[in-house]
Amino acid sequence: MKALLWFVLVCSLVFNVTTSLLWSGTTQMAGSIASGLILLGSAFTLWLLREKNPQNS
């Protein structure tokens, strides 16, 4: 599950950066908002799934 969330996070980050290079106007804004929401959702879910008390051995 975490690996998939990391993959989604990285892909949405790359897509968010490339939207400014590929499109302009409303299309760029819609793509940027959508990928930004996906990025925030996956980052928040990863934060919720983190280990609360990691044991250092």
Protein Blocks (a to p, Z undefined) as FASTA:
>chain_A
ZZmmmmmmmmmmmmmmmmmmmpgcjllmmmmmmmmmmmmmmmmmmmmmpcfbacdZZ
